[in-house]
Amino acid sequence: MDCLFCNLDKKDYIYEDDNAFVVKDIRPTHKIHYLIIPKRHIESINHLELEDRELMGELILTAQKIAKEEKLEGYKLKINVGRKGGQIIDHLHIHLLSGNKLWH
């Protein structure tokens, strides 16, 4: 499969469990910018099925876990859907953002 996230090297992971992994965004928009990515390839929110409810809950709890480990006092979770929604890579992922916004 020609998917950047499916082909990431595990050495780039900052966290991994049975269903997901977390990496630092290579083009961060905030001081803290992580991506929570399901291991199973799902193109976007628009491609979720009813049986993915538990996985989506696990992704949110993974974001919470990372935020606690990083001792973040506040953060945002963001999911882009489709090109017009800002999604660049066709593999569902959640952005965990905190700190000052970086200007590129």
Secondary structure as GFF3:
##gff-version 3
##sequence-region A 1 104
A	DSSP	three_ten_helix	10	12	.	.	.	ID=ss1
A	DSSP	beta_strand	15	16	.	.	.	ID=ss2
A	DSSP	beta_strand	20	24	.	.	.	ID=ss3
A	DSSP	beta_strand	30	38	.	.	.	ID=ss4
A	DSSP	three_ten_helix	45	47	.	.	.	ID=ss5
A	DSSP	three_ten_helix	50	52	.	.	.	ID=ss6
A	DSSP	alpha_helix	53	69	.	.	.	ID=ss7
A	DSSP	beta_strand	76	78	.	.	.	ID=ss8
A	DSSP	three_ten_helix	83	85	.	.	.	ID=ss9
A	DSSP	beta_strand	94	101	.	.	.	ID=ss10
###
